[in-house]
Amino acid sequence: MRARILPYRLHFKFPARTSRGVMYVKDTYLLLLEKDGRKGGGECALFKGLSADDRPEYEEILRESARQWEAGRLFDAEEWRRWPSLVFGWETALASLAGDRPDVLFPSPFTRGEEGIPINGLIWMGDKDFMLRQIEEKIERGFRVIKIKIGALHFEDELDLIRHIRRRFSSRELEIRTDANGAFRPEEALDKLERLARWNVHSVEQPIRAGQPEAMAEICEKSPVPVALDEELIGVFDPSDKRRLLRYIRPSYIILKPSLAGGFSGTKEWIRAAEEAGAGWWITSALESNVGLNAIAQFTARLGVHMPQGLGTGGLFTDNFPSPLYLEGDTLRFDPARRLQVPGL
């Protein structure tokens, strides 16, 4: 048995802005396995500055997990629970190794090319003209749900963008999701949510910074716009803590990124907790390469989802891996005739 760890750097096609700053590159780790003549691959998609396992010893811990597997020790997600992107990579790689072909992890009508996954179109922060061009492009391509990152521009300019959309498309024709990435101050959040509500936005993700549960609970209770938790979920590892958090804050939705949530096992725990708390949920990618995105898409397809998901399309980077995933309008699809092309896989 052999396990290889390959650091890999992805380069954005444009400066990717959020309220937390600007990204030009995204570093990640590929995990390549060989056993009994078979190969499998996954991505330990560490998100620096955001992942709960963004620690100086990360790469050494990852290499230790590889050494243990090469020595014959079975991978146990529970043992590595506090390293969520590591769990995501290993669960992906082991499913890849076990399949008939390494890029089909979870066979379904999706991987047979028979069904697709509806997704939202993501609008990145930038100046007003840049964001407007993205919105026009997404609408022209057939998206009926768009997600706008807010919190970096002046709030009046962001409202102008939403007003512009609503003058052309009603909420029945186009759903607008917004993501503040924690940019609002608690004392101003409800006022801003009131103003967003006038334009029939579907939801606001993480209106205030994570780690303020009392303030977030009050906002969820009083907001005229449904509130979704995102960064609030990061670093919550124990299933009982997950249930406790959702019962206390009572969000309308939670946003699940498998590479941040503890892989597919951790994501399933959050789904169970959300359903117990009466909250909706959808799956979102977190700037993974096409190795991770392919896995997340196949996992999501097996959940029988109907509402649009937040999955990426693999097109953000100049040096991503060729993939069977492609877009047809606002639907993510898998072409069985194409392969995920990763050196060594």
Number of C-alpha atoms within 10 A of each C-alpha: 12 14 21 17 17 13 13 13 15 19 16 18 13 14 15 15 15 20 17 14 9 13 13 13 15 18 16 20 23 22 25 26 25 18 13 7 6 16 21 26 27 30 31 29 27 29 19 13 10 13 19 21 21 16 13 8 9 15 16 10 15 20 15 12 19 21 15 13 16 17 11 9 11 10 16 11 20 14 9 15 21 18 28 29 31 30 31 29 29 27 25 29 29 20 18 25 24 15 16 11 14 21 29 24 24 20 14 15 14 22 24 15 15 12 15 20 24 23 26 25 28 22 21 19 22 18 12 14 10 12 18 17 11 17 23 11 14 20 17 11 14 13 21 22 25 23 23 24 24 27 20 18 16 10 13 10 13 21 17 12 17 20 16 12 19 18 9 9 13 13 15 8 10 18 20 22 21 25 24 20 23 22 18 20 13 17 11 11 19 20 13 16 22 14 15 21 17 11 17 19 21 19 23 27 25 24 30 24 18 17 12 12 16 10 18 25 19 14 24 20 15 13 18 19 21 20 26 26 28 22 22 21 21 20 19 18 20 14 14 11 12 19 19 14 20 25 17 13 20 23 25 21 22 25 25 27 26 28 31 29 30 32 25 23 17 25 20 16 18 25 21 15 21 23 14 12 19 15 18 14 20 19 22 22 23 19 24 26 30 26 27 25 24 27 25 26 27 22 20 19 19 14 9 9 14 11 13 18 24 23 25 24 23 24 14 17 20 12 15 19 18 15 21 20 21 15 17 13 15 21 18 21 23 25 15 15 8 12 17 18 15 16 7 11 18
